[in-house]
């Protein structure tokens, strides 16, 4: 059944929240970044911004959380803007079928990461957009870009999280050095990781994140601000990458259950796009075995079922 969208959306997300309330705290909070291990697993928030500009919120939708890998959508967008389709000589665009922080495939493919959303690929994207900048300038540019997308000057980086990951990010340091050993990084490892750890540490609310993703639901232009961010074709292509690679080795499961492009982060956030309809952000810190938000995925599955939103058919 197709609900009458607008007036029903608030009721739908209120119901989802009510139904999930007994399960809040399920899943496992990421603990390999000490600062994330401290987050209360019981949070849950959701925000929907429609292409018509209506905003719906429930739970902790106004509480900032660490967006982590969701930021990779924004750095990919910047990289495409700076270097166009040339980036695909440096990073692939195939699903990896392995964990977000896996190193194995890099060895078999000459240090070229499978896609821009696994850690290795996003680290390479940070390297590509560093061209002509100092790390500090680039971090500033990324923050300004995200503020522009969300039309919100209050978005900031949580420097405690960035510091925490810099101190313990052994796996990412290994990935960067491994790529470097294949001659696959153009800038010093410390500079590249400085950029990467800082964009992962952006703190945003569900409302801000849903607004920042709205251009992807609306053919590349943010209908709230009129800002033209990317072309229609590029918006479709970024959505295609989110659908195929946005949840790592859980991407097939997410596509099957939710049927919308989405990007997750180990902070427990997911940004999803219902093309032509809405941009959605959900946050629940407990993760499933793939490192994607357990209840966040479930909430999006419920939302898609109840709205009929899907990229696979009416
Ligand atoms: N900053 C995190 C890391 O590199 C991002 C991973 C994620 O959100 N999946 O491990």
Boltz pocket constraint, residues with backbone or C-beta under 6 A from the ligand:
constraints:
  - pocket:
      binder: B
      contacts: [[A, 67], [A, 68], [A, 69], [A, 70], [A, 100], [A, 101], [A, 119], [A, 165], [A, 172], [A, 196], [A, 197], [A, 200], [A, 264], [A, 265], [A, 266], [A, 267], [A, 291]]
      max_distance: 6.0
